[in-house]
Amino acid sequence: MNSNDRQYQLFQQKRNALAVLVKQQIDVLHSLNMTETEANICKLEERILTDGFKVLVVGEFKRGKSTFINALLRQEVLPAYSTPTTAIINEVKWGDKQKAMLYHKKPASGSPRPPQEIPVDKIEEYVVIKDSGKKEGQESPYEKVELFWPLELCRNGVEIIDSPGLNENEVRQQVTVDYLSRVDAVLFVLSCEQLGPSISEQKMIELLSNCGHEDIFFICNRFNDIRRKEEQERVRQHGLSQFSNLTKQGTKGIFFITAVDALEGYLENDVNRIKASGIELVEQALATFLAKERGRVKIVRSEKIFRMSVEESRKIIPQRESMLRTDLQTLEKRYADAQESLRSLEKERESIVRRISNFREDIKELVRGKARELLNKVNEKLDDWVSEYTIQESVKLFSKDIFNMEAAAKRVVEEVTQYLSSKVEKEFTQWQRHELQPFLGSRLDDLFRELEDKAGNFFSDLDRVRVEVSGTKISKLDVEVEDTKISPINRILSGIAGFVFMDYGSAAIGGLFGYKEMLKSLIPQIATVAVTIAFAGLNPWVLIPAIFGSSTLQAFIKVNGINDKVKQQVGKEYGSTLQASNQPNEVANAVAAKIKEIEDGVDGGLGSEIQSVRTQVNSILAEKQKGQVNVDQKIQELKLLSEQLNAIDGELNELMRQVAQM
């Protein structure tokens, strides 16, 4: 076992130890009839045991990405494609035997098709678009391929996600929307032969930053292909200066390797070649980052939610004991008297959810208006962009173009459309960062401040009902973890909605009990998702057929047929397409959909809290119906459960002390 494996196994030991304590807590919750909390902690247990490390590998075509992944895996798992036509994502996971599962995209209507097993040696037939001459206009019917493989890295809980190349806007959309919010680490493969970053690479780095990924690992491949030592040193210094300020890791996050040497070294068991390839430094840094930094975050996140359930249990025990000691008639009367208060709590719940719903509709309209203003501004700039652009592959009258003027004109249309789309995408990105994100941040901050007050009042009223029904005298109603008061919003979201926000893989340890820290992670991702979805509709390969096929442009080409006038007409058609587009609605709907997740989570969380009061009282009434002997036994069990909670707390404290030293 090497040092990297030991780091991963240390994390797994601590994670499994936490899972054991969570299992003990589930038993306590079950004994206390805390049904709603038990359901949430069961989800937490599953999350702890199954949540591995997701590593996304990105890079442009011809940077050696597939070879690098195979080198990490130490086997030729992924085929190295010869054309830039990779259409879908490949996920490489642990499996006792080799297996490949193909997932179909969800249809617009009807039931989704179940995943199907495909031959491992036939993967390329599904993940590659064959007709490279027409690839831009095609779309794969598949979502992803899962590859299960008996690989040591994957056995350690690491899942490698192979993204398509970055050369297409459509690809960047898929990677951004579906994966960036869920991955633990990003490995960015570059080539020492073209150590940019290129325009596509710059755009992906910006997307990564927007989604909170600050610890990017830059993999500068094919370093040993540079034969002269002085040239290697020049490339190394150039790479360090270009990328060190783009990752929180600084120069420690930049690696110069030769993936093909690493892979062949592993396949041939050539230790010297492996060492010379530079891959071991990447493996060591990745293991340290995942097992220690990201592993600590995963454990601490789960521990905080776990501790909240422990503290809730401590509050419930004296309430249950008091109800068990209360005579049946008195308890039934208290419960009957509390019905009006419970109905009032339902109204409070409805009021809070309605406030979020109204906010969602308001923000949807405001974002739609801002997006429309953006399109109007972009449209005003089109003429200047068209005028300043020089066509690179113009129509030449005294050449073969004269025999097929329509094909030559289409070439110009494609070039100008791609240029205009790149300018529009830049405008969208700047708008996202400088206008949409600050706007959403301000409005959501106002909403969450208001919800903090409303949720605080809700919990005060709820806890007061608990006290009145149980007859306990508790002066401290707030839930605290390690002397930190849990904010009302996080008290709600740690339950049902907590599992929505736990998917943000890039989030740090801090801020688990404050909405402001949550918003720091949430807002950039809402904005990024919204803008990326919107721009997908402006993909040049979607626009080109529509623009070229317009009757106005076709007639114009037949009459005039030369460069500048075709360029100007493309600009006009592009502007018309922008004005008629549905992009403002797409942006607004995407933002509203993310806020709906918050709304549904809060609704479910508040409903669960109210139901927990009814569940507790009804369970005690059922116990009392069984007679005094049963009641006395249950009171004794409460004392044992209290001791068990103390034991869990003590073991958890020791475990977290060890985790802090990982």
Stockholm file with secondary structure:
# STOCKHOLM 1.0

chainA/1-662         MNSNDRQYQLFQQKRNALAVLVKQQIDVLHSLNMTETEANICKLEERILTDGFKVLVVGEFKRGKSTFINALLRQEVLPAYSTPTTAIINEVKWGDKQKAMLYHKKPASGSPRPPQEIPVDKIEEYVVIKDSGKKEGQESPYEKVELFWPLELCRNGVEIIDSPGLNENEVRQQVTVDYLSRVDAVLFVLSCEQLGPSISEQKMIELLSNCGHEDIFFICNRFNDIRRKEEQERVRQHGLSQFSNLTKQGTKGIFFITAVDALEGYLENDVNRIKASGIELVEQALATFLAKERGRVKIVRSEKIFRMSVEESRKIIPQRESMLRTDLQTLEKRYADAQESLRSLEKERESIVRRISNFREDIKELVRGKARELLNKVNEKLDDWVSEYTIQESVKLFSKDIFNMEAAAKRVVEEVTQYLSSKVEKEFTQWQRHELQPFLGSRLDDLFRELEDKAGNFFSDLDRVRVEVSGTKISKLDVEVEDTKISPINRILSGIAGFVFMDYGSAAIGGLFGYKEMLKSLIPQIATVAVTIAFAGLNPWVLIPAIFGSSTLQAFIKVNGINDKVKQQVGKEYGSTLQASNQPNEVANAVAAKIKEIEDGVDGGLGSEIQSVRTQVNSILAEKQKGQVNVDQKIQELKLLSEQLNAIDGELNELMRQVAQM
#=GR chainA/1-662 SS CCHHHHHHHHHHHHHHHHHHHHHHHHHHHHHTTCHHHHHHHHHHHHHHHHCCEEEEEEECTTSCHHHHHHHHHTSCCSCCCSSSCBCSEEEEEECSSCEEEEEECCCSSSCCCCCEEECGGGHHHHHBCSCGGGGGGCCCSEEEEEEEECCHHHHTTEEEEECCCSSSHHHHHHHHHHTTTTCSEEEEEEEGGGCSCCHHHHHHHHHHHHTTCCCCEEEEECGGGCCCHHHHHHHHHHHHHHHGGGSTTGGGGEEECCHHHHHHHHHTTCHHHHHHHTHHHHHHHHHHIIIIIIHHHHHHHHHHHHHHHHHHHHHHHHHHHHHHHSCHHHHHHHHHHTHHHHHHHHHHHHHHHHHHHHHHHHHHHHHHHHHHHHHHHHHHHHHHHHHHCCCSSCCCTTSGGGGCHHHHHHHHHHHHHHHHHHHHHHHHHHHIIIIIHHHHHHHHHHHHHHHHHHHHHHHHHHHHHHHHHHTCCCSCCSCEETTEECCHHHHHHTTTTHHHHTTCTTCCSSCTTCHHHHHHHHHHHHHHHHHHHHHHTTCHHHHHHHHHTCHHHHHHHHHTCSHHHHHHHHHHHHHHHHHHCCHHHHHHHHHHHHHHHHHHHHHHHHHHHHHHHHHHHHHHHHHHHTCHHHHHHHHHHHHHHHHHHHHHHHHHHHHHHHHHTC
#=GC SS_cons         CCHHHHHHHHHHHHHHHHHHHHHHHHHHHHHTTCHHHHHHHHHHHHHHHHCCEEEEEEECTTSCHHHHHHHHHTSCCSCCCSSSCBCSEEEEEECSSCEEEEEECCCSSSCCCCCEEECGGGHHHHHBCSCGGGGGGCCCSEEEEEEEECCHHHHTTEEEEECCCSSSHHHHHHHHHHTTTTCSEEEEEEEGGGCSCCHHHHHHHHHHHHTTCCCCEEEEECGGGCCCHHHHHHHHHHHHHHHGGGSTTGGGGEEECCHHHHHHHHHTTCHHHHHHHTHHHHHHHHHHIIIIIIHHHHHHHHHHHHHHHHHHHHHHHHHHHHHHHSCHHHHHHHHHHTHHHHHHHHHHHHHHHHHHHHHHHHHHHHHHHHHHHHHHHHHHHHHHHHHHCCCSSCCCTTSGGGGCHHHHHHHHHHHHHHHHHHHHHHHHHHHIIIIIHHHHHHHHHHHHHHHHHHHHHHHHHHHHHHHHHHTCCCSCCSCEETTEECCHHHHHHTTTTHHHHTTCTTCCSSCTTCHHHHHHHHHHHHHHHHHHHHHHTTCHHHHHHHHHTCHHHHHHHHHTCSHHHHHHHHHHHHHHHHHHCCHHHHHHHHHHHHHHHHHHHHHHHHHHHHHHHHHHHHHHHHHHHTCHHHHHHHHHHHHHHHHHHHHHHHHHHHHHHHHHTC
//
